[in-house]
Amino acid sequence: MKVLANDGISQSGIDALESAGFNVETTTVAQEQLVNYINSNEIDVLLVRSATKVRKDIIDNCASLKIIGRGGVGMDNIDVDYAREKGLHVINTPAASSSSVAELVFAHLFGSVRYLYDANRNMPLDGDSRFKALKKNYAKGSELRGKTLGIVGFGRIGQEVAKIAIGIGMKVIASDKFVDEATIALDFFNGETMNFNIKTTSMDEVLSNSDYITLHVPAQKEYVIGQNEITKMKDGAGIINAARGGVIDEVALIAALESGKLSFAGLDTFENEPKPAIKVLMNQRVSLTPHIGAATSEAQDRIGTELASQIIEILN
């Protein structure tokens, strides 16, 4: 059995698959050459992350394929329903990267409320000549403790975000079309656990009552946050998107940042990946990362081993 991990896989995942008798290839094949490569090498399992797209052309023309695996949560780069109709198994790793994404959300939040995104741009340029002026510019930061965090999308990742928020003393409110309530369990270093029950509320309630909003929803046909939603938000609020590009109207976002309606945005995903809009990249109120929510060693190890265990169970 042959596995092509076209967007890579952790060594722990490779080891697990090879110990079960699978041959794992980590060659990165160009999108337009995938069909030929899969057929020429009789690939049984195609593993992807977000870069490779698995559409009908691959599904229809690669008879050897038995499994399509996505290392991560969202599967908008795979024609999932069509693949399953054709008898292929489609798998993903919905829990493996939740903690990593949640921690990145708070990296953006902690950095943004203390202006680190801007200080790190200006200190190398002017830190030796305008130190006192920069100190004054960044001297009006805020604490997260006691503030309200609104979570839009209260699945696994949203709930991991809630754990951190509760742990640092924030109030949490959430909105989700499919989740009515969730129990958030905080596990402490001494073995103790505390449970917090959170009931979701309407989107309007989250927008109007949150100091900061973070999005954890799949890719959508329409914007989740557009000009109308931004209008409902608190003046001076901040917003984080570590979910999918296209869930925020970036034109409306930049306008809100420039007018002062919003104080900052933290973006890990963008409408025009892999070429984000220059106005987004250059805005001094935006904290930027290049879609690295799941990009920790720990998450990639979990993703690799979780994919491997599913593949082994299906094919062995």
C-alpha positions as CSV (number, residue, x, y, z in Angstrom):
1,M,0.0,0.0,0.0
2,K,1.3,3.4,-1.0
3,V,0.7,6.7,0.8
4,L,1.4,10.1,-0.8
5,A,1.7,12.9,1.7
6,N,1.7,15.7,-0.8
7,D,1.8,18.5,1.7
8,G,4.0,16.7,4.2
9,I,3.4,14.6,7.3
10,S,5.2,14.4,10.6
11,Q,7.9,11.8,11.2
12,S,5.7,10.2,13.9
13,G,3.0,9.7,11.3
14,I,5.5,8.2,8.8
15,D,6.9,5.8,11.4
16,A,3.4,4.6,12.4
17,L,2.4,4.0,8.8
18,E,5.7,2.3,7.9
19,S,5.6,0.0,10.9
20,A,2.2,-1.1,9.6
21,G,3.6,-2.0,6.3
22,F,2.8,1.1,4.3
23,N,5.2,2.8,1.9
24,V,5.1,6.6,2.5
25,E,6.1,9.1,-0.1
26,T,6.6,12.8,0.8
27,T,7.3,14.1,-2.7
28,T,5.4,17.4,-3.3
29,V,3.7,16.9,-6.6
30,A,2.4,20.0,-8.5
31,Q,-1.4,20.2,-8.7
32,E,-1.5,19.7,-12.4
33,Q,0.7,16.6,-12.3
34,L,-1.1,14.8,-9.5
35,V,-3.4,12.6,-11.6
36,N,-0.5,11.3,-13.6
37,Y,1.7,10.8,-10.5
38,I,-1.0,8.9,-8.6
39,N,-1.7,6.6,-11.5
40,S,1.9,6.0,-12.4
41,N,2.8,5.1,-8.8
42,E,-0.5,3.4,-7.9
43,I,-1.1,5.5,-4.9
44,D,-3.7,4.2,-2.5
45,V,-3.9,7.1,0.0
46,L,-3.5,10.8,-0.8
47,L,-2.8,13.0,2.3
48,V,-3.1,16.8,2.0
49,R,-3.2,19.9,4.2
50,S,-4.5,23.2,2.7
51,A,-2.3,23.6,-0.3
52,T,-3.3,20.6,-2.4
53,K,-6.9,20.5,-3.8
54,V,-8.6,17.2,-4.4
55,R,-11.4,17.9,-6.8
56,K,-13.5,15.8,-9.3
57,D,-10.6,15.5,-11.8
58,I,-8.5,13.6,-9.3
59,I,-11.4,11.6,-7.9
60,D,-12.7,10.5,-11.3
61,N,-9.3,9.7,-12.9
62,C,-7.4,8.0,-10.1
63,A,-8.7,4.4,-9.8
64,S,-6.1,3.3,-7.3
65,L,-7.2,5.9,-4.6
66,K,-9.0,4.5,-1.6
67,I,-8.5,7.2,1.0
68,I,-8.2,11.0,0.9
69,G,-6.9,12.4,4.2
70,R,-6.8,16.0,5.3
71,G,-4.3,16.9,8.0
72,G,-6.4,19.4,9.9
73,V,-10.0,20.4,10.4
74,G,-11.5,22.2,7.4
75,M,-12.0,20.2,4.2
76,D,-13.0,22.9,1.8
77,N,-10.1,22.0,-0.5
78,I,-11.6,18.5,-1.0
79,D,-14.9,17.6,-2.8
80,V,-15.9,15.5,0.2
81,D,-19.4,14.5,-0.8
82,Y,-18.5,13.6,-4.3
83,A,-15.5,11.5,-3.2
84,R,-17.7,9.5,-0.8
85,E,-20.3,9.0,-3.5
86,K,-17.5,7.4,-5.5
87,G,-16.7,5.0,-2.7
88,L,-13.6,6.8,-1.3
89,H,-13.0,7.2,2.4
90,V,-12.4,10.8,3.4
91,I,-10.8,11.5,6.8
92,N,-9.5,14.4,8.7
93,T,-8.1,15.3,12.2
94,P,-10.6,17.6,13.8
95,A,-9.1,17.6,17.3
96,A,-5.4,17.4,16.7
97,S,-4.7,21.1,16.1
98,S,-7.3,22.7,18.4
99,S,-4.9,23.7,21.2
100,S,-2.4,25.1,18.7
101,V,-4.9,27.3,17.0
102,A,-6.3,28.5,20.3
103,E,-2.9,29.5,21.6
104,L,-2.3,31.5,18.4
105,V,-5.5,33.4,18.9
106,F,-4.2,34.5,22.3
107,A,-0.7,35.3,20.8
108,H,-2.6,37.8,18.6
109,L,-4.7,39.0,21.5
110,F,-1.9,39.5,24.0
111,G,0.2,41.2,21.3
112,S,-2.6,43.4,20.1
113,V,-3.8,44.8,23.4
114,R,-0.1,45.9,24.1
115,Y,0.6,47.1,20.5
116,L,3.3,44.6,19.9
117,Y,2.4,44.2,16.3
118,D,3.3,47.9,15.7
119,A,6.1,48.1,18.2
120,N,7.9,45.3,16.5
121,R,7.7,47.2,13.2
122,N,9.0,50.5,14.6
123,M,11.5,49.5,17.3
124,P,14.1,48.3,14.8
125,L,13.7,51.5,12.8
126,D,13.4,54.1,15.5
127,G,14.2,52.4,18.8
128,D,17.6,54.0,19.2
129,S,16.5,57.5,18.2
130,R,12.9,57.8,19.3
131,F,12.8,55.5,22.3
132,K,10.9,57.9,24.6
133,A,8.4,58.8,21.9
134,L,7.7,55.1,21.1
135,K,7.3,54.4,24.8
136,K,4.6,57.1,25.0
137,N,2.9,55.7,21.9
138,Y,2.6,52.2,23.4
139,A,1.8,53.2,27.0
140,K,-1.9,52.9,26.8
141,G,-2.3,49.1,26.6
142,S,-5.1,47.0,28.1
143,E,-5.4,43.9,30.2
144,L,-7.4,40.9,28.9
145,R,-8.5,40.0,32.4
146,G,-12.1,41.1,33.1
147,K,-12.8,41.7,29.4
148,T,-15.5,39.9,27.4
149,L,-14.4,37.5,24.6
150,G,-17.0,36.7,22.0
151,I,-16.4,33.4,20.2
152,V,-18.2,32.9,16.9
153,G,-18.2,29.1,16.2
154,F,-18.2,27.0,19.4
155,G,-16.8,23.7,18.1
156,R,-13.6,22.1,19.3
157,I,-11.4,25.0,18.6
158,G,-13.8,27.6,19.9
159,Q,-14.1,25.6,23.1
160,E,-10.3,25.4,23.4
161,V,-10.2,29.2,23.1
162,A,-12.8,29.4,25.8
163,K,-10.5,27.4,28.2
164,I,-7.7,29.9,27.9
165,A,-10.0,32.8,28.2
166,I,-11.6,31.5,31.4
167,G,-8.1,30.6,32.7
168,I,-7.0,34.2,32.5
169,G,-10.1,35.7,33.9
170,M,-12.1,36.7,30.9
171,K,-15.9,36.5,30.5
172,V,-16.8,34.2,27.6
173,I,-19.9,34.5,25.4
174,A,-20.4,32.4,22.2
175,S,-22.6,31.9,19.2
176,D,-23.0,28.8,17.1
177,K,-25.7,27.6,14.8
178,F,-25.3,24.0,15.8
179,V,-24.1,24.0,19.5
180,D,-26.6,25.1,22.2
181,E,-24.3,24.7,25.1
182,A,-20.9,23.1,26.0
183,T,-19.1,22.1,29.2
184,I,-15.6,23.6,29.3
185,A,-13.3,21.5,31.5
186,L,-10.2,23.2,32.9
187,D,-7.5,20.7,33.9
188,F,-4.9,22.1,36.3
189,F,-1.3,21.1,37.0
190,N,-2.3,19.5,40.4
191,G,-4.8,17.1,38.9
192,E,-7.9,19.2,39.8
193,T,-10.5,20.0,37.2
194,M,-13.2,22.7,37.1
195,N,-16.1,22.6,34.7
196,F,-17.9,25.7,33.3
197,N,-21.1,25.4,31.4
198,I,-21.6,27.9,28.6
199,K,-24.8,28.4,26.7
200,T,-24.5,29.9,23.3
201,T,-26.5,33.0,22.4
202,S,-27.3,35.0,19.3
203,M,-24.8,36.5,16.9
204,D,-26.1,40.0,17.6
205,E,-25.6,39.5,21.4
206,V,-22.0,38.4,20.8
207,L,-21.3,41.3,18.4
208,S,-22.7,44.0,20.7
209,N,-21.4,42.8,24.0
210,S,-17.8,41.6,23.2
211,D,-14.6,43.6,23.7
212,Y,-12.9,41.1,21.4
213,I,-14.2,38.7,18.9
214,T,-12.6,35.5,17.5
215,L,-13.9,33.5,14.6
216,H,-13.9,29.7,14.4
217,V,-16.2,28.8,11.5
218,P,-15.6,26.9,8.3
219,A,-15.4,28.5,4.9
220,Q,-18.6,30.3,3.9
221,K,-20.2,31.5,0.7
222,E,-21.0,34.8,2.4
223,Y,-19.0,36.9,4.8
224,V,-19.6,36.1,8.5
225,I,-18.3,39.5,9.4
226,G,-19.1,42.3,7.0
227,Q,-19.9,46.0,7.3
228,N,-23.3,45.3,8.9
229,E,-21.8,43.1,11.6
230,I,-18.9,45.5,12.3
231,T,-21.5,48.3,12.8
232,K,-23.0,46.2,15.6
233,M,-19.7,45.7,17.4
234,K,-18.4,47.9,20.3
235,D,-16.5,50.9,19.4
236,G,-12.8,50.1,19.8
237,A,-13.3,46.3,19.8
238,G,-10.7,44.0,18.3
239,I,-11.2,40.9,16.1
240,I,-9.2,37.8,15.4
241,N,-9.5,35.4,12.4
242,A,-7.6,32.2,12.7
243,A,-10.3,30.2,10.9
244,R,-10.6,30.6,7.1
245,G,-9.9,33.4,4.7
246,G,-13.1,35.0,3.3
247,V,-15.1,34.9,6.5
248,I,-14.3,38.6,7.1
249,D,-14.9,41.3,4.5
250,E,-11.4,42.7,4.4
251,V,-12.4,45.9,2.7
252,A,-15.0,46.6,5.5
253,L,-12.4,45.6,8.1
254,I,-9.7,48.0,6.9
255,A,-12.3,50.8,6.7
256,A,-13.3,50.1,10.3
257,L,-9.7,50.1,11.4
258,E,-8.9,53.3,9.7
259,S,-12.0,55.1,11.1
260,G,-11.2,53.9,14.6
261,K,-14.4,51.8,14.9
262,L,-12.2,48.8,15.5
263,S,-8.9,49.1,17.4
264,F,-7.0,46.1,15.9
265,A,-7.3,42.9,13.9
266,G,-5.3,39.7,14.2
267,L,-5.3,37.7,11.0
268,D,-3.8,34.3,10.3
269,T,-6.0,33.7,7.3
270,F,-6.8,35.9,4.3
271,E,-9.3,36.3,1.5
272,N,-6.6,36.1,-1.2
273,E,-4.1,33.5,0.0
274,P,-1.4,33.0,-0.8
275,K,-1.2,36.7,-1.9
276,P,-3.0,38.7,0.8
277,A,-4.1,42.2,-0.2
278,I,-1.4,44.8,0.3
279,K,-3.8,47.1,2.2
280,V,-4.2,44.4,4.8
281,L,-0.5,43.6,5.0
282,M,0.5,47.2,5.4
283,N,-2.1,48.4,7.8
284,Q,-0.5,49.3,11.1
285,R,-3.4,48.0,13.2
286,V,-3.2,44.5,11.9
287,S,-1.3,41.7,13.6
288,L,-0.2,39.2,10.9
289,T,0.7,35.5,10.7
290,P,0.9,33.4,7.5
291,H,-1.8,30.7,8.2
292,I,0.2,29.0,10.9
293,G,-2.7,28.1,13.3
294,A,-1.9,24.3,13.3
295,A,1.8,24.8,12.7
296,T,3.3,23.6,16.0
297,S,5.4,20.5,16.4
298,E,2.9,19.0,18.9
299,A,-0.1,19.5,16.6
300,Q,1.8,18.1,13.6
301,D,2.7,15.0,15.6
302,R,-0.9,14.5,16.6
303,I,-2.1,15.1,13.1
304,G,0.3,12.5,11.7
305,T,-0.4,9.8,14.2
306,E,-4.1,10.4,14.0
307,L,-4.1,10.1,10.2
308,A,-2.0,7.0,10.5
309,S,-4.3,5.3,13.0
310,Q,-7.3,6.0,10.8
311,I,-5.6,4.7,7.6
312,I,-4.4,1.6,9.3
313,E,-7.9,0.9,10.7
314,I,-9.5,1.3,7.3
315,L,-7.1,-0.6,5.1
316,N,-5.8,-3.3,7.5
